[in-house]
């Protein structure tokens, strides 16, 4: 049991770090989403002003390099955010497992 306590303490530190990281990645994701939507709207309005048909704008605007790059950045930010959420869930599970091991070993010493 002596080695389980430091391990669970380290997992708690990892969890706190991951929660801080989640906040940063959430902000990055939100900014990337905003940038993508603003650029998408701007390009669609430019195309409309140039006389493109509405149906053609919807099909074409996503292929503009700047829009595609903004969408990629948004998708990467979303993936990083979700990966951090999963890391937090994994750390919580590890903590629960260690806690159960401690409880079992503690019970045996009685």
Backbone as CSV, one residue per row, in Angstrom:
resi,resn,N_x,N_y,N_z,CA_x,CA_y,CA_z,C_x,C_y,C_z
1,UNK,0.820,-1.186,0.000,0.000,0.000,0.000,0.866,1.252,0.000
2,UNK,2.062,1.162,0.522,2.920,2.333,0.616,3.178,2.972,-0.745
3,UNK,3.271,2.161,-1.785,3.534,2.714,-3.117,2.265,3.227,-3.796
4,UNK,1.087,2.865,-3.302,-0.166,3.306,-3.907,-0.506,4.754,-3.560
5,UNK,-0.187,5.167,-2.353,-0.505,6.540,-1.925,0.221,7.572,-2.796
6,UNK,1.537,7.456,-2.986,2.207,8.430,-3.860,1.684,8.374,-5.304
7,UNK,1.326,7.176,-5.731,0.802,7.042,-7.092,-0.535,7.770,-7.243
8,UNK,-1.397,7.628,-6.264,-2.694,8.312,-6.334,-2.504,9.829,-6.206
9,UNK,-1.534,10.258,-5.401,-1.248,11.687,-5.294,-0.763,12.244,-6.632
10,UNK,0.065,11.479,-7.327,0.554,11.910,-8.645,-0.598,11.982,-9.650
11,UNK,-1.496,11.024,-9.586,-2.659,11.037,-10.486,-3.539,12.263,-10.232
12,UNK,-3.665,12.653,-8.987,-4.451,13.849,-8.664,-3.776,15.092,-9.234
13,UNK,-2.448,15.150,-9.137,-1.724,16.272,-9.753,-1.912,16.270,-11.269
14,UNK,-1.837,15.074,-11.872,-2.057,14.952,-13.317,-3.467,15.414,-13.688
15,UNK,-4.435,15.056,-12.863,-5.822,15.450,-13.112,-5.974,16.968,-13.054
16,UNK,-5.375,17.594,-12.059,-5.437,19.054,-11.963,-4.791,19.722,-13.171
17,UNK,-3.653,19.200,-13.594,-2.967,19.740,-14.766,-3.834,19.579,-16.015
18,UNK,-4.445,18.424,-16.161,-5.299,18.176,-17.324,-6.531,19.069,-17.327
19,UNK,-7.067,19.355,-16.161,-8.219,20.269,-16.078,-7.821,21.678,-16.517
20,UNK,-6.633,22.118,-16.106,-6.132,23.421,-16.557,-5.940,23.422,-18.074
21,UNK,-5.400,22.329,-18.563,-5.168,22.189,-19.997,-6.503,22.180,-20.762
22,UNK,-7.520,21.560,-20.191,-8.835,21.519,-20.828,-9.397,22.927,-20.990
23,UNK,-9.221,23.757,-19.993,-9.701,25.136,-20.084,-9.007,25.885,-21.222
24,UNK,-7.698,25.712,-21.326,-6.956,26.372,-22.412,-7.394,25.840,-23.774
25,UNK,-7.530,24.537,-23.868,-7.919,23.949,-25.152,-9.354,24.295,-25.515
26,UNK,-10.204,24.439,-24.520,-11.571,24.872,-24.779,-11.600,26.278,-25.344
27,UNK,-10.778,27.152,-24.790,-10.692,28.523,-25.303,-10.129,28.532,-26.726
28,UNK,-9.115,27.718,-26.969,-8.544,27.623,-28.326,-9.589,27.130,-29.320
29,UNK,-10.368,26.152,-28.902,-11.420,25.598,-29.756,-12.477,26.659,-30.062
30,UNK,-12.886,27.392,-29.054,-13.899,28.429,-29.250,-13.384,29.519,-30.198
31,UNK,-12.140,29.924,-30.034,-11.564,30.944,-30.918,-11.454,30.431,-32.348
32,UNK,-11.037,29.189,-32.507,-10.916,28.613,-33.846,-12.288,28.502,-34.512
33,UNK,-13.293,28.137,-33.731,-14.666,28.055,-34.256,-15.134,29.436,-34.707
34,UNK,-14.891,30.450,-33.886,-15.267,31.818,-34.245,-14.553,32.273,-35.522
35,UNK,-13.249,32.053,-35.583,-12.475,32.470,-36.756,-12.979,31.794,-38.022
36,UNK,-13.275,30.513,-37.910,-13.770,29.757,-39.059,-15.118,30.301,-39.528
37,UNK,-16.031,30.505,-38.610,-17.374,30.976,-38.986,-17.344,32.392,-39.573
38,UNK,-16.522,33.254,-39.009,-16.416,34.623,-39.539,-15.839,34.591,-40.951
39,UNK,-14.786,33.812,-41.160,-14.180,33.716,-42.480,-15.141,33.088,-43.484
40,UNK,-15.864,32.070,-43.067,-16.836,31.413,-43.943,-17.908,32.406,-44.387
41,UNK,-18.420,33.157,-43.435,-19.443,34.161,-43.749,-18.887,35.240,-44.675
42,UNK,-17.688,35.710,-44.374,-17.069,36.760,-45.179,-16.887,36.306,-46.623
43,UNK,-16.391,35.115,-46.798,-16.157,34.594,-48.155,-17.481,34.359,-48.884
44,UNK,-18.479,33.876,-48.167,-19.790,33.651,-48.795,-20.390,34.985,-49.240
45,UNK,-20.260,36.010,-48.422,-20.780,37.332,-48.794,-20.023,37.920,-49.981
46,UNK,-18.715,37.688,-50.033,-17.927,38.144,-51.189,-18.432,37.479,-52.471
47,UNK,-18.654,36.170,-52.376,-19.119,35.431,-53.550,-20.504,35.907,-53.977
48,UNK,-21.356,36.205,-53.004,-22.700,36.699,-53.316,-22.605,38.053,-54.012
49,UNK,-21.720,38.904,-53.518,-21.528,40.226,-54.122,-20.975,40.109,-55.540
50,UNK,-20.228,39.054,-55.807,-19.671,38.830,-57.142,-20.695,38.194,-58.084
51,UNK,-21.878,37.867,-57.559,-22.945,37.362,-58.404,-23.069,35.853,-58.498
52,UNK,-22.372,35.137,-57.639,-22.504,33.676,-57.641,-23.906,33.287,-57.196
53,UNK,-24.418,32.212,-57.741,-25.712,31.687,-57.320,-25.580,31.137,-55.900
54,UNK,-26.640,31.282,-55.123,-26.613,30.868,-53.716,-26.231,29.392,-53.573
55,UNK,-26.796,28.542,-54.398,-26.475,27.111,-54.332,-25.018,26.836,-54.660
56,UNK,-24.454,27.594,-55.554,-23.051,27.433,-55.934,-22.127,27.937,-54.822
57,UNK,-22.538,28.989,-54.140,-21.739,29.523,-53.030,-21.578,28.455,-51.963
58,UNK,-22.688,27.836,-51.590,-22.661,26.819,-50.539,-21.751,25.652,-50.906
59,UNK,-21.694,25.321,-52.182,-20.858,24.199,-52.617,-19.396,24.603,-52.770
60,UNK,-19.127,25.858,-53.054,-17.789,26.309,-53.408,-17.007,26.909,-52.246
61,UNK,-17.691,27.579,-51.334,-17.010,28.342,-50.284,-16.110,27.473,-49.414
62,UNK,-16.455,26.225,-49.204,-15.660,25.341,-48.356,-14.334,24.946,-49.005
63,UNK,-14.230,25.138,-50.318,-12.994,24.794,-51.017,-12.001,25.935,-51.104
64,UNK,-12.374,27.119,-50.646,-11.441,28.248,-50.634,-10.341,27.932,-49.615
65,UNK,-9.092,28.134,-50.036,-7.956,27.744,-49.195,-8.037,28.301,-47.778
66,UNK,-8.336,29.576,-47.629,-8.386,30.175,-46.292,-9.486,29.554,-45.443
67,UNK,-10.631,29.288,-46.051,-11.743,28.674,-45.326,-11.384,27.244,-44.929
68,UNK,-10.800,26.511,-45.861,-10.414,25.130,-45.571,-9.359,25.075,-44.462
69,UNK,-8.427,26.011,-44.477,-7.397,26.060,-43.433,-8.012,26.409,-42.087
70,UNK,-8.936,27.366,-42.074,-9.613,27.728,-40.821,-10.421,26.553,-40.285
71,UNK,-11.057,25.814,-41.192,-11.837,24.642,-40.764,-10.926,23.566,-40.191
72,UNK,-9.762,23.374,-40.821,-8.792,22.406,-40.320,-8.312,22.794,-38.926
73,UNK,-7.994,24.065,-38.731,-7.563,24.524,-37.410,-8.661,24.310,-36.375
74,UNK,-9.900,24.566,-36.772,-11.029,24.346,-35.868,-11.151,22.872,-35.510
75,UNK,-11.026,22.006,-36.511,-11.144,20.571,-36.279,-10.015,20.046,-35.388
76,UNK,-8.813,20.560,-35.587,-7.679,20.159,-34.750,-7.899,20.614,-33.311
77,UNK,-8.367,21.848,-33.149,-8.640,22.362,-31.803,-9.716,21.524,-31.118
78,UNK,-10.738,21.129,-31.868,-11.797,20.289,-31.306,-11.242,18.928,-30.889
79,UNK,-10.394,18.344,-31.740,-9.808,17.038,-31.421,-8.942,17.116,-30.169
80,UNK,-8.162,18.195,-30.038,-7.329,18.375,-28.848,-8.182,18.531,-27.597
81,UNK,-9.267,19.264,-27.710,-10.179,19.466,-26.588,-10.787,18.131,-26.151
82,UNK,-11.270,17.372,-27.121,-11.885,16.081,-26.805,-10.866,15.085,-26.267
83,UNK,-9.644,15.121,-26.789,-8.602,14.219,-26.293,-8.263,14.534,-24.840
84,UNK,-8.259,15.810,-24.499,-8.001,16.197,-23.112,-9.133,15.744,-22.204
85,UNK,-10.372,15.840,-22.687,-11.505,15.333,-21.904,-11.343,13.838,-21.639
86,UNK,-10.945,13.106,-22.656,-10.759,11.653,-22.488,-9.610,11.347,-21.540
87,UNK,-8.548,12.162,-21.600,-7.430,11.961,-20.682,-7.896,12.165,-19.243
88,UNK,-8.721,13.170,-19.029,-9.264,13.417,-17.685,-10.083,12.219,-17.225
89,UNK,-10.919,11.686,-18.097,-11.723,10.517,-17.740,-10.847,9.315,-17.410
90,UNK,-9.762,9.131,-18.174,-8.857,8.007,-17.922,-8.155,8.169,-16.577
91,UNK,-7.730,9.378,-16.269,-7.061,9.619,-14.985,-8.034,9.381,-13.830
92,UNK,-9.275,9.828,-13.989,-10.274,9.590,-12.935,-10.477,8.097,-12.713
93,UNK,-10.517,7.336,-13.794,-10.666,5.888,-13.677,-9.466,5.279,-12.956
94,UNK,-8.265,5.723,-13.313,-7.063,5.219,-12.642,-7.096,5.535,-11.150
95,UNK,-7.562,6.727,-10.800,-7.660,7.101,-9.386,-8.656,6.191,-8.668
96,UNK,-9.808,5.920,-9.309,-10.800,5.032,-8.691,-10.230,3.629,-8.495
97,UNK,-9.474,3.148,-9.476,-8.873,1.816,-9.365,-7.869,1.782,-8.209
98,UNK,-7.015,2.801,-8.142,-6.045,2.861,-7.051,-6.741,2.975,-5.698
99,UNK,-7.801,3.772,-5.648,-8.564,3.920,-4.408,-9.150,2.572,-3.979
100,UNK,-9.654,1.812,-4.940,-10.194,0.482,-4.624,-9.102,-0.447,-4.109
101,UNK,-7.914,-0.367,-4.726,-6.808,-1.205,-4.266,-6.422,-0.846,-2.832
102,UNK,-6.381,0.450,-2.548,-6.053,0.893,-1.196,-7.106,0.394,-0.215
103,UNK,-8.374,0.505,-0.592,-9.460,0.054,0.285,-9.351,-1.454,0.554
104,UNK,-9.022,-2.232,-0.482,-8.880,-3.684,-0.290,-7.702,-4.005,0.627
105,UNK,-6.580,-3.330,0.389,-5.403,-3.598,1.222,-5.610,-3.101,2.643
106,UNK,-6.269,-2.001,2.800,-6.541,-1.462,4.121,-7.436,-2.421,4.893
107,UNK,-8.415,-2.972,4.207,-9.330,-3.923,4.831,-8.628,-5.186,5.289
108,UNK,-7.606,-5.612,4.557,-6.869,-6.835,4.930,-6.007,-6.635,6.163
109,UNK,-5.566,-5.406,6.397,-4.673,-5.142,7.539,-5.434,-5.093,8.856
110,UNK,-6.752,-5.038,8.799,-7.528,-4.936,10.037,-7.564,-6.208,10.809
